[in-house]
Amino acid sequence: MRGDASEGGSAMWPYAEWNGFVARWRDACARDAVLAALAGPWAVCFAIRAGTAEAVFAFAEGRMRPAGGTPAFTFAAPDAVWAKFLQPVPPRHHHVILAMLARLPEVSLTGDMLAFAQYCHVVRRVLEVGKWLALGRALPVPAALRPSLTPPPVRVSGGYVPVEIGGVRHDVFHEWAGSGQDILCLHTAGSDGRQFHRLMADPRLTAGHRLVAFDLPWHGRSAPPAGALPGAWRMTTDSYVETIMGFIAAAGLRAPIVLGASMSGEICLELAYRHPEAFRAIIACEASDNIQGRQTPWSWHPQVNQGLFVPEWVHGLMAPDSPAECAAEVLWHYAQGGPAVFFGDIHFYSGEWDARGRVGRIDANRCPLFLMTGEYDYSCTMEMSEATAARIPGARWRPMHGIGHFPFAENPVLFAEYLLPVLAEVAG
């Protein structure tokens, strides 16, 4: 939260005038453009608790009511946590409620978990409004409490290639930009190759490299094959490797550098294990040998809006200082996923994938292997990636400060600052 949004220091909830503050908070929510855009045939009541103080927020027909009601659920945190949350740029694990719930045992969520899954996007926005007021900012509250940027124009070429996976033909869409050494760019779970558009617009990269990104089958512009059943998608390690190696052959790539993050960072480790001779180098971001606790039934639940919940589930994985425009694109891509596609990807990412018995047998001398993880990633933390790198002889480990779980998409300019030295090392 830079620029105008970062003027002034941290704050604390104004307990001395709590009732008056909560009344102003509710009024600001009633006037908020983001919450107004969400208005519709829904109702919810929830509570935010700070120490012994509590604020209740009730919505009817999707609009804020002036008084409270009976909360369906309560989110509570101690003062020490709120003090960090209310900093203009919070430290990691304190910037959004889902990060707090995942990594801070002193934070709690009680009550109706289904209702929370249905309305966690509303809770986040209400807290953003309250934080804005607690920091003494003038209304209206910006749509995103993040810095802004002027994006460069994106110029890419694209097309389809046939890839056979499990004996079934898939028409796989891919895009590319630049010239020189190929970099095969693998998108994250539930998204598609558009995540690399801004990286493809960076002349520092495209001057000596050709960036190539494809949409996995069932993702983005790579439609499911004929006769596929909606909701049937499930990613596995074997099918993922087969898809990548099949695309490399179909697209005519020769010894590319492969770059991935999150789910695709995990498969980078598998590629280093199975096919090191096929790559010039492997760059695995936000990756470790095992990830637990990220599968959620709410991303494929008939009473939860997948287009609202899935973007919210990944929202807090991004750093608070990642540009608003980039973060919005990440969330928009996630909102467009097909039925159970995100759920089916996480089946691999935080379920079927377990390389704890294999990573120690990776030979980084056969293919240079780099692991890089963002400071704000609470799914695969820096500590988890560093521990995995330590188990791989010859692997290089690099932390990325100021970045979260989607480095090439959420903050491509900053990510390039970490990526360029790695590419120079590979070229050297």
HELIX and SHEET records of a PDB file:
HELIX    1   1 GLY A    3  SER A    6  5                                   4    
HELIX    2   2 TYR A   15  GLU A   17  5                                   3    
HELIX    3   3 TRP A   18  ARG A   31  1                                  14    
HELIX    4   4 ALA A   33  ALA A   37  1                                   5    
HELIX    5   5 ASP A   79  PHE A   85  1                                   7    
HELIX    6   6 ILE A   97  ARG A  103  1                                   7    
HELIX    7   7 MET A  113  ALA A  134  1                                  22    
HELIX    8   8 GLY A  193  PHE A  196  5                                   4    
HELIX    9   9 HIS A  197  MET A  200  1                                   4    
HELIX   10  10 PRO A  203  THR A  206  1                                   4    
HELIX   11  11 THR A  237  ALA A  251  1                                  15    
HELIX   12  12 MET A  263  ARG A  274  1                                  12    
HELIX   13  13 PRO A  276  ALA A  278  5                                   3    
HELIX   14  14 PRO A  297  TRP A  300  5                                   4    
HELIX   15  15 GLN A  306  HIS A  315  1                                  10    
HELIX   16  16 ALA A  324  ALA A  335  1                                  12    
HELIX   17  17 VAL A  341  HIS A  347  1                                   7    
HELIX   18  18 PHE A  348  GLU A  352  3                                   5    
HELIX   19  19 VAL A  359  ARG A  361  5                                   3    
HELIX   20  20 MET A  382  ALA A  390  1                                   9    
HELIX   21  21 PRO A  407  GLU A  410  1                                   4    
HELIX   22  22 PRO A  412  ALA A  427  1                                  16    
SHEET    1   A 5 ARG A  63  MET A  64  0                                        
SHEET    2   A 5 ALA A  53  ALA A  60 -1                                        
SHEET    3   A 5 VAL A  44  ALA A  50 -1                                        
SHEET    4   A 5 PHE A  73  ALA A  77  1                                        
SHEET    5   A 5 SER A 108  GLY A 111 -1                                        
SHEET    1   B 8 SER A 157  ILE A 165  0                                        
SHEET    2   B 8 VAL A 168  GLY A 178 -1                                        
SHEET    3   B 8 HIS A 209  PHE A 214 -1                                        
SHEET    4   B 8 GLN A 181  LEU A 186  1                                        
SHEET    5   B 8 ILE A 257  ALA A 261  1                                        
SHEET    6   B 8 ALA A 281  CYS A 285  1                                        
SHEET    7   B 8 LEU A 369  GLY A 374  1                                        
SHEET    8   B 8 ARG A 396  MET A 400  1                                        
END                                                                             
